[in-house]
Amino acid sequence: MNPKPGEVYLVDFGLAGKRRPVVVVSREDPDAPRALAVVLPLTTSKRGGPYEVSLGKLRFLHAESTANVQGITPVEHHELRNCLGRIGEPVMRDVKAALRHLLDL
């Protein structure tokens, strides 16, 4: 498996068996030394501010969603289940800008 930036998957973070949608933000690298992807959790709770990116209503999710940039985390490829769809490039540009802000790059 080689997840691509912008793909949305379900991941079980061990919170009462609840699987959450995440968006892949790490670069596509078929030769990576570890089978890890960096992801952002998606949420329906909006708090506003520079650490959230509104995704609107994606056709493959039941409600309007927001990418929580502060929730950045690595997951092993085998934990990525059920690719639901992909976020468009214009929104991914906003996600990348929010990541640069978070990491002061």
N, C-alpha and C positions, 0 to 999 in steps of 0.2 A: 504494500500500500504506500502511496506517495501523495498525501493530502496537499492540496493546492490552496494558495491564499484566496480568501473569500468564500471558501466552501463552508457550509454550515452542517454540523454533525450533532448527534446527541451523545452526551457523556454522562456516566453515572459517577458523581463525586462522592458517593457513599452517604448522602443525606436522605435517610429514610427511603432508600430505594428509588429516589426521584431522579430521572434523567433530565438533564438541562441542555438546551441548545447552546452551542459555542460556534464562534467563527474563527477559522484558521487565519493567523496573521504572520506566521513564519514563512520564509521564502521556500519555494519548491526546490528541493535539493535531493536528487536521486542517489547521491554519493555521500550523504550525511553519515557521520560515524555512529550516531545513535538514532534509533527509531522514535524520535520525539517531535512533536509539533507544539508550537506556541499558539495558544488560543485565548480568546476573550469570551467570557460568559455573556449570554444575552438575557435580558430581563424585561419584564413589562412594567417595572417600577421606575418612574422617571424622577430624578432628583434635580436634574439640570446641572449646568456647569461644564467646564472644559474636559472632564473625564468621562463624559458620556457622548455617544454618537447615536442620534436617532436613525433607525433603519426604516421607519414607517411600517406599513402593513405588508409583510412579505407573503407571497402567495402560499408558501409552504408552512407558515406558522399561523396559529389561531388568533393572535392579537398583535397590535403594534408593539414593536420591540426596540430595545436600546442596547447598544454594545457598551458594557462596563469596562472601560479601559484600565481602571485600577485593579480589576480582577485578573489581570494577565497571569497566565500560568502555563507550564508545560504539561503535556499529557503524552503518554505512549501511544503510538499508532494503533495498537490493538484495542485501545479504549475508545477510539472514535468509531461510533456505530451509526449506521443509517444516515448516509449523506442525504440531507433533506433538499439541498439546493445550493445556490451560489448567490452572493451579494454582488451587485454591479460595481463596475470600476469607479464611477463617480462617488459612491458611498465609501468604497475602500480608500479613496484618496482622503476623505474626511477621517476615516479610522487611522490612517497612517499619520495624519497631522496631529491627531489627539495623542498618538503614541509618542511622537516627537516631543510634544508638550510635556507628557508625563515623565519621560526620561531625560528631559532637558537637553535634547539633541539639536 
